[in-house]
Amino acid sequence: MNPEMLLKSMTPEVYQKLLQAVETGKWLDGNPLTDSQKDTTMQAVMLYQAKVLKSDQHMTIGEGGEIVQKSRQQFKQELNEKNTIARFTENDI
């Protein structure tokens, strides 16, 4: 199956099940993944994250398949741009 067909057929529910299998090393029924299944499942999860979720996490896989890492400065900037509910200094507490 080519990557585009895989993405079209993968629902968010299937993605979550595959992600859980990768994280735990087991299928939902408790059977362990083989090394080949781990590799294939990890690739499918990374492809979905890159192409569908377009994840904004610290380290993820970009659309072109490259590893994307954000710098500390980029994280600080993103936090400052988001709405802040409350901000405290140590003397306020």
DARAFEN-V600569 format. One record per residue. N is the residue number from 1. PHI is phi in radians with two decimals (999 if undefined). OMEGA is omega in radians with two decimals (999 if undefined). NEAR is the number of other C-alpha atoms within 12 Angstrom. Layout:
# DARAFEN-V600569
N PHI OMEGA NEAR
N PHI OMEGA NEAR
This chain:
# DARAFEN-V600569
1 999 3.13 11
2 -1.41 -3.06 10
3 -1.02 -3.12 20
4 -1.16 3.10 14
5 -1.15 3.12 13
6 -1.07 -3.14 21
7 -1.11 3.13 24
8 -1.15 -3.09 18
9 -1.58 -3.08 16
10 -1.58 3.09 24
11 -1.51 3.07 18
12 -1.00 3.13 17
13 -1.17 3.11 13
14 -1.13 3.10 21
15 -0.99 -3.13 27
16 -1.08 3.12 23
17 -1.17 3.10 23
18 -1.16 3.11 32
19 -1.06 3.12 27
20 -1.11 3.12 23
21 -1.12 3.11 28
22 -1.14 -3.09 28
23 -1.18 -3.07 18
24 -1.68 -3.08 19
25 1.38 -3.12 24
26 -2.37 2.99 21
27 -1.31 -3.11 22
28 -1.05 3.13 18
29 -1.43 3.09 12
30 1.69 3.12 11
31 -1.25 -3.14 12
32 -1.25 3.06 18
33 -1.33 3.01 23
34 -1.34 3.12 16
35 -1.02 3.13 13
36 -1.13 3.12 13
37 -1.14 3.10 20
38 -1.05 -3.13 23
39 -1.07 -3.10 17
40 -1.15 -3.13 21
41 -1.15 3.11 31
42 -1.07 3.13 28
43 -1.11 3.13 23
44 -1.12 3.13 36
45 -1.12 -3.14 37
46 -1.13 3.11 33
47 -1.10 3.13 34
48 -1.10 3.12 35
49 -1.07 -3.08 31
50 -1.28 -3.00 26
51 -1.61 -3.06 24
52 -1.80 -3.08 24
53 -1.34 -3.07 21
54 0.80 -3.01 20
55 -0.96 3.10 22
56 -1.89 3.13 20
57 -1.24 -3.12 19
58 -0.95 3.11 18
59 -2.31 -3.13 19
60 -2.61 3.10 24
61 -1.80 3.14 28
62 -1.34 -3.11 24
63 -1.00 -3.13 19
64 -1.46 3.12 14
65 1.65 -3.13 18
66 -1.51 3.08 14
67 -1.36 -3.12 19
68 -1.96 3.08 20
69 -2.15 3.10 17
70 -1.70 3.10 19
71 -1.39 3.09 13
72 -1.04 3.13 12
73 -1.09 3.12 12
74 -1.11 3.10 15
75 -1.10 3.14 17
76 -1.05 -3.14 13
77 -1.09 3.13 13
78 -1.11 3.12 17
79 -1.13 3.13 14
80 -1.21 -3.13 13
81 -1.36 -3.12 10
82 -1.36 3.12 11
83 -1.12 3.12 10
84 -1.79 3.11 10
85 -1.37 3.14 8
86 -2.70 3.10 8
87 -2.34 -3.09 12
88 -2.19 2.95 9
89 -1.86 -3.09 7
90 -1.13 3.12 6
91 -1.35 -3.13 6
92 -1.36 -3.03 7
93 -1.63 999 6
